[in-house]
Structure formats: C-alpha cells, structure tokens
Amino acid sequence: MRQAFTASKIFTGEEWLTDHSLVTADGWIESIVPSHAIGKELPIEDFGDSMITPAFIDVQVYGSGEKLFAQYPYPETLQLMQENFLKKGTVAFLPTVATNTIDTVKRCIDAFKKYTSNKGKGIPGLHLEGPWFNEKKRGAHIKEWIHPPEINEVMELLSYADGAVRMITLAPEVCKPGIIELIRSYGVIISAGHSDATFEETNEGFNRGIQAVTHLYNAMSPLQHREPGLVGAAFQNREVMVSIIPDGHHVAYEAISIAKKLIGPRLFAITDAVTTTGEGPYRHQMQGDKYVCNGVLSGSALSMYKAFRNLIREVGISFEEAIRMCSLYPAQAINLSGQYGRIAPHYTGQFLVMSKQLELARVIISG
C-alpha cells in the first residue's frame, strides 16, 4: 500500500524540508516530493503544525514492564519490550543481557530466534554485556560470573548464536591474542567497556577490531593527566562510536557536553534502561528516578524520548544533533545506517511526529 505523509516541517536527519511529503510503500520510504506533486489518487495524512523526524534506536536496554529479559527469556518478553518502546518512539533496539550464566545467555538467544521466526519486528540482534570484563570495573555486574574469554568458549557460544548476537561489550585488556579477531569473524560488533585498560591497551584493542565504547565514563579507566585511560582513548580516536547515558545520574550533563565537543558525531545516546525486578540475580529497584541493584547504581529509568529531550534541555545540544544522537548515530554503531536514522528513499518507513514543544504526538509504522 502506498501512502503519503506531511507536516509543516520534515527533518530528514540532514536537512529541514517544508512543503514536502514523504511517500511510503510496503513499509519503506519510496520518495520525498513537493506536496503539490502528490496526486489525488494517493491518500495523504497531514499532521499540520508538527514536525516529522527519524525514529529512535536504542542499542542497550534490558527490559520493560517489570520483565527483565535475562530473567524472563521468552519471545513474549521481547514483544512486551517492543510494544512499550514503540510508545516512546523507539522502533529498533538491542535487548541486552548483563553478565550471567551461559545457560541464561543461550535461553535469551533461543527467545530471540523464536521471536524473529514468528515475524517479530524491531530487534536486529542481542547485546551481550559481559561476562568478559575486568572485575575491578564490574559496576552492578555479578563478580562470580566475570572471567576472561577463552577461544573454545567464544566459538561455542557464537556458533550457537548463529547470528543472533549483534554486539558484545568486553574489556580489551582481559582478551588473549586472537580473541577480538575471532569474535569479529562472526560478524559481531565489539564495544569496550567495564574495563581498566590503559590508553595503550585500549588503542591496541581498537587496532584489533573494537569498534565502539560502552557508556562513556561509567565502569572504565578515567582520563588522568599521566594516564589517559579508556576515556582518553575514546576522546582521541577518530573512528570508534561511543555511547553515553544522558540521565543525569550516570554522567553529569556537563561531562556529556565536554564529551560532545571532543567526540562529535561519534557520540550517541543509549538508555541502559532496566525495570523493577523482584527475583533472580539482578534485583533492580527504583530509587528516585534511577535504579539500584544491591546498593549500586545499575540501569537508568530512561526512554530514548526522554534521553532526546535531556540532550536538548539539560546538555544544550541542538534539536538536529539530538535527533541524530538518538537515531542515525546508533544506527551507524550497529551497521544499520542504510535502513534507520534518516528520512530518505529506501529507508524504513518508521518515523515520529513531534510538536514544536517537543511533545511526541505519533509514532508512524507504515505498512
């Protein structure tokens, strides 16, 4: 089915358009044309004095609706997450599994495979955050399950996953020679995090194939004047993508502003969001507007929509760049920039309708 959509302004991810409409067909954007060129035979939905923008992508989120995915590793949990996130403008996300047993990880992989085989939408893969960490920087992760990766373990897990794992966060300094290259050979994106790596160790990891950094500043070696650490390596590198949690608890807004000036378009937002959990090894409990687990700051209570507004209102980032930090840049980080993050021909026909006061009015999933 072909349909057209218009509003007072369209932000494509690169530029603003007025007096234009986007035409979708079979769930994809077919074209963007002047509104007067739309024929009468094509149905058009006009959102009036609103803005159309790209939709959000979250590459690190653990659960929703009191269903932590690792605790409830079922297709129904993924469906619940997808439905809840859509309401706040997130059309694609990576369900994330914190450090856990190999059995739990495999059950999460099984759930993802069932979800996709039943034509579930919006989940391009899983994000494994752990267990291959430096325990000194474990944060809220369970110490007993943290260990360096072994070649046989990596091969067995990723062979079992068969493409279900899209991203892995690990500490580069705990990896033996060949481990990073092995993980990359399975097409997995590697992100450095929960790491006490030196500046040199981090750069060696980047040179060996690490493509990203997980939640900048949190659970990593800091920038110091004689040892720049992982933070300094992330600042200086010109290629790796870097995620950050803009909730005001994990990172001060002023520190996000500093990072943005140094990192530019490589910096993108994640929610790192958890949900209230009363059972299992990770019992996240709400404390104010953040979550704690065993007395330690754990995940956030963010949605990507709230992260977007925080970037504008608290950090002082422009509307256009805040949209990109929540859409285009995370898409680039997980190799989906040819489908998500822009309003352009051949991109997915999923977008947001927002008021000029930044209120989310509609989430459009064409087709």
Disulfide bonds with the S-S distance in Angstrom:
none
